């Protein structure tokens, strides 16, 4: 746009306003569908849409990621490595922090509004046709998540991307993303979560997540419980896939806390890598990086071609994972973390002890009502001096009364403050952290929504 041209500026502003309006209407239409926490386990509907759309998911190769925690961070590290190789990468992750477009990234940036609208227009007629057929058969319409998968795959095909990094929404075998035939699968640690859909047993969950392993694929897995590892091995043997585990064929050989992150050495799928700086905190992120490096080596060379450290160094230094033990403010230091289940809380607690030193650390805790809040608080109790119990704007949020009672049982009443409004809770926590002039910090956690709302309150409303 020519500098100082008021007519051009006015036209551009009008176009952007119209784009935002159209985007808002489309997002409202998608949100009106069954939410992702109320899914309908089946691949029938998304397969039908993909078939009608000409199978856009067949136009790109992909790495498919499942597990309980660590999926998004691992996906973002894989994306950073591929980007450093000069490839155009499509990344599909969920949930988003601030903007629905974060879920569909192309070239390292959230999909543009026009590109999102174009992809939606491409698949909308087929979604409507599948909805109508399902209704005629007494079935449900497509869900929010299924429609986003269709949009994402259409957008990746249209871009086009050189490779897609795809995180499951929930589970694996019947997850809507599983219409791709990925030659590389990544399985992060499997633990208990989403019991309503995946089962109360970690073994039930493992069977479902193993469903992303495809014939002749290479699978890189985090260290798993013995019974879980056995299920994954059985699935790999059944379809003729090769599977390798962190702690056995793969491993972290050295790790030291460093300024801005950690120094990591590893034995990946294709060789040794020494003294790599990873700008993410916590031992769990080092293991996520190991899976990411191994997945890329599996993808580009079948596990036989070691990635050059000169390529990995800038990729790992530039990798980000917003909302995952992220510093969003100083004085006092405010950290946000999206831990939303006991396994995530354990990783968070270990990372805090490993990577941070606070004279006093105050937690701002807001949890969704279908989560195991008691266990999460028990895990975090040793690393938090005080907790401020609050709630997010989500209709799924646990009440402060209920969460406060649980917190008092765990921490004792003298270490618990209840503040209904999250902005006020954050202010209260900051005051408590600085009490007595100590160099304290604040940790906001309990859900992805908690991390997102605190980020926004502190002016961090982008997560590219």
VEXDREN-2710 file (C-alpha; in Angstrom, 1 decimal):
% VEXDREN-2710
k/r/px/py/pz
1/UNK/0.0/0.0/0.0
2/UNK/1.5/3.4/-1.0
3/UNK/2.6/5.4/2.0
4/UNK/0.3/8.3/3.0
5/UNK/-2.6/7.2/0.6
6/UNK/-5.7/7.8/2.8
7/UNK/-8.1/6.2/0.2
8/UNK/-6.0/3.0/0.0
9/UNK/-5.7/2.9/3.8
10/UNK/-9.5/3.3/4.2
11/UNK/-10.1/0.6/1.6
12/UNK/-7.7/-1.8/3.4
13/UNK/-9.3/-1.1/6.7
14/UNK/-12.8/-1.8/5.3
15/UNK/-11.6/-5.0/3.8
16/UNK/-10.1/-6.2/7.1
17/UNK/-13.3/-5.2/8.9
18/UNK/-15.4/-7.3/6.5
19/UNK/-13.0/-10.2/6.8
20/UNK/-13.3/-10.1/10.6
21/UNK/-17.1/-10.0/10.3
22/UNK/-17.2/-13.0/8.0
23/UNK/-14.7/-14.8/10.2
24/UNK/-16.9/-14.2/13.3
25/UNK/-20.0/-15.5/11.5
26/UNK/-18.2/-18.6/10.4
27/UNK/-16.8/-19.2/13.8
28/UNK/-20.2/-18.8/15.5
29/UNK/-21.6/-21.4/13.0
30/UNK/-18.9/-23.9/13.9
31/UNK/-19.2/-23.2/17.6
32/UNK/-22.9/-24.0/17.4
33/UNK/-22.0/-27.6/16.8
34/UNK/-21.3/-30.2/19.5
35/UNK/-18.1/-29.1/21.3
36/UNK/-14.9/-31.1/21.3
37/UNK/-15.4/-32.3/24.9
38/UNK/-18.8/-33.8/23.8
39/UNK/-17.6/-35.7/20.7
40/UNK/-19.3/-38.5/18.8
41/UNK/-16.7/-41.3/18.4
42/UNK/-16.7/-42.3/14.7
43/UNK/-14.6/-41.7/11.6
44/UNK/-17.7/-42.2/9.3
45/UNK/-18.7/-38.5/9.0
46/UNK/-15.2/-37.0/8.5
47/UNK/-14.3/-39.8/6.0
48/UNK/-17.5/-39.0/4.1
49/UNK/-16.6/-35.3/3.9
50/UNK/-13.0/-36.0/2.9
51/UNK/-14.2/-38.3/0.1
52/UNK/-16.7/-35.7/-1.2
53/UNK/-13.9/-33.1/-1.1
54/UNK/-11.5/-35.2/-3.2
55/UNK/-9.4/-36.5/-0.3
56/UNK/-7.3/-33.4/0.4
57/UNK/-5.6/-35.3/3.3
58/UNK/-3.9/-37.5/0.6
59/UNK/-2.1/-34.5/-0.9
60/UNK/0.5/-34.2/1.8
61/UNK/2.6/-36.4/4.0
62/UNK/2.2/-36.1/7.7
63/UNK/3.5/-36.9/11.2
64/UNK/0.7/-37.9/13.5
65/UNK/0.9/-37.3/17.3
66/UNK/-1.1/-38.7/20.2
67/UNK/-0.6/-39.1/23.9
68/UNK/-2.0/-37.5/27.1
69/UNK/0.4/-34.6/27.6
70/UNK/3.1/-32.9/25.5
71/UNK/1.5/-33.2/22.1
72/UNK/1.4/-29.5/21.3
73/UNK/5.0/-28.8/22.4
74/UNK/6.2/-31.8/20.5
75/UNK/4.3/-30.7/17.4
76/UNK/5.8/-27.2/17.6
77/UNK/9.3/-28.5/18.0
78/UNK/8.8/-30.7/14.9
79/UNK/7.5/-27.7/13.0
80/UNK/10.5/-25.7/14.0
81/UNK/12.9/-28.4/12.7
82/UNK/11.1/-28.7/9.4
83/UNK/10.9/-25.0/9.0
84/UNK/14.7/-24.7/9.5
85/UNK/15.0/-27.2/6.7
86/UNK/13.2/-24.8/4.4
87/UNK/9.9/-26.7/4.2
88/UNK/6.4/-25.2/4.3
89/UNK/4.8/-26.8/7.3
90/UNK/1.2/-27.2/8.2
91/UNK/0.5/-27.7/11.9
92/UNK/-2.8/-28.8/13.3
93/UNK/-3.1/-28.6/17.1
94/UNK/-5.8/-28.1/19.8
95/UNK/-7.1/-26.5/21.7
96/UNK/-6.3/-22.9/20.9
97/UNK/-5.4/-20.3/23.5
98/UNK/-6.9/-17.1/22.0
99/UNK/-7.9/-17.5/18.3
100/UNK/-9.4/-20.5/16.6
101/UNK/-7.0/-19.9/13.7
102/UNK/-4.1/-20.9/15.9
103/UNK/-5.2/-24.5/15.4
104/UNK/-4.3/-24.4/11.8
105/UNK/-0.8/-23.0/11.2
106/UNK/0.8/-22.7/7.8
107/UNK/4.5/-21.6/7.5
108/UNK/4.8/-21.0/11.2
109/UNK/1.8/-18.6/11.4
110/UNK/-1.9/-19.1/12.2
111/UNK/-3.8/-19.4/9.0
112/UNK/-5.0/-16.1/7.6
113/UNK/-8.6/-15.1/7.8
114/UNK/-9.1/-15.3/4.1
115/UNK/-7.5/-18.7/3.8
116/UNK/-9.6/-20.0/6.7
117/UNK/-12.8/-18.7/5.0
118/UNK/-11.7/-20.2/1.6
119/UNK/-11.1/-23.6/3.2
120/UNK/-14.4/-23.4/5.0
121/UNK/-16.2/-22.5/1.8
122/UNK/-14.5/-25.5/0.1
123/UNK/-15.8/-28.0/2.7
124/UNK/-19.1/-26.5/3.8
125/UNK/-21.3/-28.0/1.1
126/UNK/-19.9/-31.4/1.9
127/UNK/-20.4/-30.9/5.6
128/UNK/-24.0/-30.0/5.0
129/UNK/-24.5/-33.1/2.8
130/UNK/-23.0/-35.4/5.5
131/UNK/-25.1/-33.7/8.2
132/UNK/-28.3/-34.3/6.1
133/UNK/-27.4/-37.9/5.5
134/UNK/-26.6/-38.5/9.2
135/UNK/-29.8/-36.9/10.3
136/UNK/-31.8/-39.0/7.8
137/UNK/-30.2/-42.1/9.4
138/UNK/-30.9/-40.9/12.9
139/UNK/-27.3/-39.9/13.6
140/UNK/-25.7/-36.7/14.8
141/UNK/-24.4/-33.8/12.8
142/UNK/-20.7/-33.2/12.5
143/UNK/-19.0/-31.9/15.6
144/UNK/-17.0/-28.7/16.1
145/UNK/-13.8/-30.6/16.0
146/UNK/-14.7/-32.7/12.9
147/UNK/-15.4/-29.5/10.9
148/UNK/-12.1/-27.9/12.0
149/UNK/-10.2/-31.1/10.9
150/UNK/-11.9/-30.8/7.5
151/UNK/-11.0/-27.1/7.2
152/UNK/-7.4/-27.8/8.3
153/UNK/-6.8/-30.6/5.8
154/UNK/-8.4/-28.5/3.0
155/UNK/-6.2/-25.6/3.9
156/UNK/-3.1/-27.7/3.9
157/UNK/-3.9/-29.1/0.5
158/UNK/-4.7/-25.6/-0.9
159/UNK/-1.5/-24.0/0.4
160/UNK/0.1/-26.4/-0.4
161/UNK/2.2/-27.6/2.5
162/UNK/5.3/-29.8/2.2
163/UNK/4.5/-31.7/5.4
164/UNK/1.8/-31.6/8.0
165/UNK/2.3/-32.1/11.8
166/UNK/-1.0/-33.3/13.1
167/UNK/-2.0/-33.6/16.8
168/UNK/-5.0/-35.7/17.7
169/UNK/-7.9/-33.9/19.5
170/UNK/-8.7/-36.8/21.8
171/UNK/-7.8/-40.5/21.7
172/UNK/-6.4/-41.8/18.5
173/UNK/-8.2/-44.6/16.5
174/UNK/-11.5/-42.8/16.2
175/UNK/-10.2/-39.2/16.4
176/UNK/-11.2/-37.2/13.4
177/UNK/-7.6/-36.5/12.5
178/UNK/-7.1/-40.2/11.9
179/UNK/-8.2/-40.1/8.3
180/UNK/-4.6/-39.4/7.3
181/UNK/-2.2/-42.3/6.6
182/UNK/0.9/-41.0/8.3
183/UNK/4.3/-42.8/7.8
184/UNK/5.5/-41.5/11.2
185/UNK/3.6/-41.6/14.5
186/UNK/4.6/-40.0/17.8
187/UNK/3.2/-41.1/21.1
188/UNK/3.8/-38.9/24.1
189/UNK/3.3/-40.2/27.6
190/UNK/0.0/-42.0/28.1
191/UNK/-1.9/-41.4/31.3
192/UNK/-5.4/-41.0/32.6
193/UNK/-7.5/-38.1/31.1
194/UNK/-10.8/-37.7/29.3
195/UNK/-12.1/-40.9/31.1
196/UNK/-15.7/-40.3/29.9
197/UNK/-14.7/-41.1/26.4
198/UNK/-11.4/-43.0/26.7
199/UNK/-12.1/-45.2/29.7
200/UNK/-11.0/-45.3/33.3
201/UNK/-8.0/-47.6/32.7
202/UNK/-4.7/-46.4/31.2
203/UNK/-4.8/-49.6/29.2
204/UNK/-8.1/-48.7/27.6
205/UNK/-6.7/-45.3/26.7
206/UNK/-3.5/-46.9/25.3
207/UNK/-5.6/-49.2/23.0
208/UNK/-7.4/-46.2/21.6
209/UNK/-4.3/-44.1/21.2
210/UNK/-2.5/-47.0/19.5
211/UNK/-5.0/-46.6/16.7
212/UNK/-3.0/-44.0/14.9
213/UNK/-0.2/-46.5/14.2
214/UNK/-0.4/-47.3/10.5
215/UNK/1.0/-50.1/8.4
216/UNK/4.8/-49.9/7.8
217/UNK/5.0/-46.7/9.9
218/UNK/7.9/-45.7/12.1
219/UNK/6.7/-45.0/15.6
220/UNK/8.6/-43.1/18.3
221/UNK/7.2/-43.3/21.8
222/UNK/7.9/-41.7/25.1
223/UNK/8.7/-44.0/28.0
224/UNK/5.5/-45.7/29.0
225/UNK/4.2/-48.0/31.7
226/UNK/5.1/-51.6/30.9
227/UNK/1.5/-52.6/30.1
228/UNK/1.0/-49.6/27.9
229/UNK/4.3/-50.3/26.0
230/UNK/3.1/-53.9/25.4
231/UNK/-0.1/-52.6/23.9
232/UNK/1.8/-50.3/21.6
233/UNK/4.2/-53.0/20.6
234/UNK/1.3/-55.4/19.8
235/UNK/-0.3/-52.8/17.6
236/UNK/3.0/-52.1/15.8
237/UNK/3.5/-55.8/15.2
238/UNK/-0.1/-56.2/14.0
239/UNK/0.3/-53.6/11.2
240/UNK/4.0/-54.1/10.5
241/UNK/5.2/-50.9/12.0
242/UNK/8.6/-50.3/13.7
243/UNK/8.4/-48.8/17.2
244/UNK/11.2/-47.3/19.4
245/UNK/10.9/-46.0/22.9
246/UNK/12.5/-43.3/24.9
247/UNK/14.5/-45.0/27.7
248/UNK/15.4/-48.0/25.4
249/UNK/16.4/-47.2/21.8
250/UNK/16.2/-43.5/22.4
251/UNK/17.3/-41.4/25.3
252/UNK/18.4/-38.1/26.9
253/UNK/22.1/-38.6/27.7
254/UNK/22.8/-35.3/29.5
255/UNK/20.7/-32.3/30.6
256/UNK/21.6/-29.1/32.4
257/UNK/19.6/-26.0/33.2
258/UNK/20.8/-23.1/31.2
259/UNK/19.9/-19.4/30.9
260/UNK/16.6/-19.2/29.0
261/UNK/16.1/-23.0/28.9
262/UNK/18.2/-26.1/29.1
263/UNK/21.3/-27.7/27.5
264/UNK/20.4/-31.2/26.1
265/UNK/22.3/-34.1/24.7
266/UNK/20.4/-37.1/23.2
267/UNK/20.6/-40.4/21.4
268/UNK/17.9/-39.9/18.8
269/UNK/16.7/-42.4/16.2
270/UNK/19.6/-41.8/13.8
271/UNK/22.5/-40.8/16.1
272/UNK/24.0/-38.7/18.8
273/UNK/23.4/-35.0/19.3
274/UNK/25.3/-33.0/22.0
275/UNK/24.9/-29.7/23.8
276/UNK/21.7/-28.4/22.1
277/UNK/20.1/-25.4/23.7
278/UNK/16.3/-25.9/24.1
279/UNK/14.5/-22.7/25.0
280/UNK/11.7/-24.6/26.8
281/UNK/11.7/-25.4/30.5
282/UNK/11.5/-28.8/32.3
283/UNK/12.8/-32.3/31.8
284/UNK/9.6/-33.2/30.1
285/UNK/10.4/-30.7/27.3
286/UNK/13.8/-32.3/26.8
287/UNK/12.0/-35.6/26.2
288/UNK/9.5/-33.9/23.9
289/UNK/12.5/-32.6/21.9
290/UNK/14.0/-36.1/21.7
291/UNK/10.7/-37.4/20.2
292/UNK/10.6/-34.5/17.8
293/UNK/14.1/-34.9/16.5
294/UNK/13.6/-38.7/16.1
295/UNK/10.3/-38.2/14.3
296/UNK/11.9/-35.9/11.8
297/UNK/14.8/-38.3/11.3
298/UNK/12.2/-41.0/10.7
299/UNK/10.4/-38.9/8.2
300/UNK/13.3/-37.6/6.1
301/UNK/15.5/-40.6/6.1
302/UNK/13.7/-43.6/7.5
303/UNK/15.8/-43.2/10.6
304/UNK/19.0/-43.8/8.8
305/UNK/20.0/-40.1/8.3
306/UNK/21.2/-38.1/11.3
307/UNK/20.0/-34.5/11.3
308/UNK/22.9/-32.1/11.4
309/UNK/23.4/-30.3/14.7
310/UNK/23.9/-27.0/12.7
311/UNK/20.3/-27.5/11.6
312/UNK/19.0/-28.5/15.0
313/UNK/20.6/-25.7/17.0
314/UNK/18.6/-22.8/15.6
315/UNK/15.5/-24.9/15.4
316/UNK/15.5/-25.8/19.1
317/UNK/16.6/-22.3/20.1
318/UNK/13.6/-20.8/18.2
319/UNK/11.0/-23.4/19.3
320/UNK/8.2/-22.0/21.4
321/UNK/5.2/-23.4/23.1
322/UNK/2.9/-20.7/24.4
323/UNK/1.1/-21.5/27.6
324/UNK/3.5/-24.2/28.6
325/UNK/5.5/-23.0/31.6
326/UNK/5.8/-19.7/29.9
327/UNK/7.0/-16.5/31.5
328/UNK/4.5/-13.8/30.6
329/UNK/5.5/-11.0/33.0
330/UNK/8.4/-10.0/35.3
331/UNK/8.3/-8.2/38.7
332/UNK/6.8/-10.3/39.9
333/UNK/7.5/-13.2/37.6
334/UNK/4.2/-14.6/36.3
335/UNK/4.3/-18.1/34.7
336/UNK/1.4/-19.8/33.0
337/UNK/1.0/-23.5/32.3
338/UNK/-1.8/-25.4/30.7
339/UNK/-1.5/-28.4/33.0
340/UNK/-5.1/-29.8/33.3
341/UNK/-4.6/-33.4/34.6
342/UNK/-2.5/-35.1/37.3
343/UNK/0.2/-36.2/34.8
344/UNK/0.5/-32.6/33.5
345/UNK/0.7/-31.4/37.1
346/UNK/3.5/-33.8/37.9
347/UNK/5.5/-32.6/34.9
348/UNK/4.9/-29.0/36.0
349/UNK/5.9/-29.6/39.6
350/UNK/9.1/-31.3/38.5
351/UNK/9.9/-28.5/36.1
352/UNK/9.4/-25.8/38.7
353/UNK/11.8/-27.5/41.1
354/UNK/14.3/-28.1/38.3
355/UNK/14.3/-24.8/36.5
356/UNK/13.1/-22.0/38.8
357/UNK/14.1/-20.6/42.2
358/UNK/11.5/-18.5/44.0
359/UNK/11.6/-17.4/47.6
360/UNK/7.9/-17.7/47.5
361/UNK/5.6/-19.1/44.8
362/UNK/1.9/-18.4/44.7
363/UNK/-0.5/-20.4/42.5
364/UNK/-3.6/-19.1/40.8
365/UNK/-5.6/-22.2/40.3
366/UNK/-8.7/-22.5/38.1
367/UNK/-9.8/-26.0/37.0
368/UNK/-12.6/-27.4/34.9
369/UNK/-15.3/-29.3/36.7
370/UNK/-14.7/-32.7/35.0
371/UNK/-11.0/-32.8/36.0
372/UNK/-9.3/-34.5/39.0
373/UNK/-8.7/-31.3/40.9
374/UNK/-7.8/-33.0/44.2
375/UNK/-4.9/-35.0/42.7
376/UNK/-3.6/-32.0/40.8
377/UNK/-3.6/-29.9/43.9
378/UNK/-1.9/-32.7/45.9
379/UNK/0.9/-32.9/43.3
380/UNK/1.4/-29.1/43.3
381/UNK/1.2/-28.6/47.1
382/UNK/4.9/-29.1/47.7
383/UNK/6.0/-26.5/45.2
384/UNK/3.4/-23.8/46.1
385/UNK/3.6/-21.7/49.2
386/UNK/0.0/-20.4/48.8
387/UNK/-2.8/-20.8/46.3
388/UNK/-5.4/-18.3/45.2
389/UNK/-8.5/-20.3/44.0
390/UNK/-10.5/-18.7/41.2
391/UNK/-12.4/-19.6/38.0
392/UNK/-12.3/-18.9/34.3
393/UNK/-15.1/-17.6/32.2
394/UNK/-15.7/-21.1/30.8
395/UNK/-19.2/-22.6/31.6
396/UNK/-17.3/-25.8/32.4
397/UNK/-15.3/-24.1/35.2
398/UNK/-15.4/-25.7/38.6
399/UNK/-17.0/-23.3/41.2
400/UNK/-14.6/-21.5/43.5
401/UNK/-16.6/-22.8/46.4
402/UNK/-16.0/-26.5/45.4
403/UNK/-12.4/-25.9/44.4
404/UNK/-11.7/-23.9/47.5
405/UNK/-12.9/-26.7/49.7
406/UNK/-10.7/-29.2/47.9
407/UNK/-7.7/-26.8/48.2
408/UNK/-8.3/-26.3/51.9
409/UNK/-8.2/-30.0/52.5
410/UNK/-4.9/-30.2/50.7
411/UNK/-3.1/-27.0/51.7
412/UNK/-4.8/-26.1/54.9
413/UNK/-7.0/-23.0/55.2
414/UNK/-4.2/-20.7/56.1
415/UNK/-2.6/-21.3/52.7
416/UNK/-5.7/-20.8/50.6
417/UNK/-7.4/-17.6/49.4
418/UNK/-10.6/-17.7/47.3
419/UNK/-11.1/-14.9/44.8
420/UNK/-14.0/-15.4/42.3
421/UNK/-12.8/-13.0/39.5
422/UNK/-9.6/-14.1/37.8
423/UNK/-8.2/-10.6/37.3
424/UNK/-8.6/-9.9/41.0
425/UNK/-7.1/-13.3/41.8
426/UNK/-4.1/-12.5/39.7
427/UNK/-3.6/-9.2/41.6
428/UNK/-4.1/-10.9/44.9
429/UNK/-1.5/-13.5/44.0
430/UNK/1.0/-10.9/42.9
431/UNK/0.6/-9.1/46.3
432/UNK/1.1/-12.4/48.2
433/UNK/4.2/-13.2/46.1
434/UNK/5.8/-9.9/47.0
435/UNK/4.8/-10.1/50.6
436/UNK/7.7/-9.2/52.9
437/UNK/9.8/-7.9/50.1
438/UNK/10.8/-11.4/48.9
439/UNK/11.5/-12.2/45.2
440/UNK/8.3/-14.2/44.7
441/UNK/6.5/-15.5/41.7
442/UNK/3.1/-16.4/40.5
443/UNK/2.0/-19.5/38.7
444/UNK/-1.4/-19.6/36.9
445/UNK/-2.5/-23.1/35.9
446/UNK/-5.3/-25.7/36.0
447/UNK/-6.4/-25.7/32.4
448/UNK/-5.6/-24.4/29.0
449/UNK/-8.3/-21.8/29.5
450/UNK/-6.7/-20.6/32.7
451/UNK/-3.4/-20.1/30.8
452/UNK/-5.1/-18.3/28.0
453/UNK/-7.1/-15.9/30.1
454/UNK/-4.1/-15.0/32.2
455/UNK/-2.0/-14.4/29.1
456/UNK/-4.7/-12.1/27.8
457/UNK/-5.0/-10.2/31.0
458/UNK/-1.3/-9.6/30.8
459/UNK/-1.3/-8.4/27.2
460/UNK/-0.1/-11.7/25.7
461/UNK/-3.1/-12.3/23.3
462/UNK/-1.2/-13.8/20.4
463/UNK/0.2/-17.4/20.4
464/UNK/1.8/-17.8/17.0
END
